[in-house]
Amino acid sequence: MKKVVPPLLAYLIVCIVAIILPASEGYNTVAWKLLVGQIYAVPILIIVALISFYVNRKTSPN
């Protein structure tokens, strides 16, 4: 469980920030903002997941 929480939190934070930031006049809807937020959130999710798995693997007792 501790391996999954940091990537999900990073994903949610990026999506929330994408919704809060202002957008152009034609693209100022929640759906468009979430679509664009996915472009940034998915790579962040993968990077934080890899870091989380690597750190937890190194600190395991085996």
Secondary structure as UniProt FT lines:
FT   TURN            2..4
FT   HELIX           5..20
FT   HELIX           25..27
FT   HELIX           30..58
//
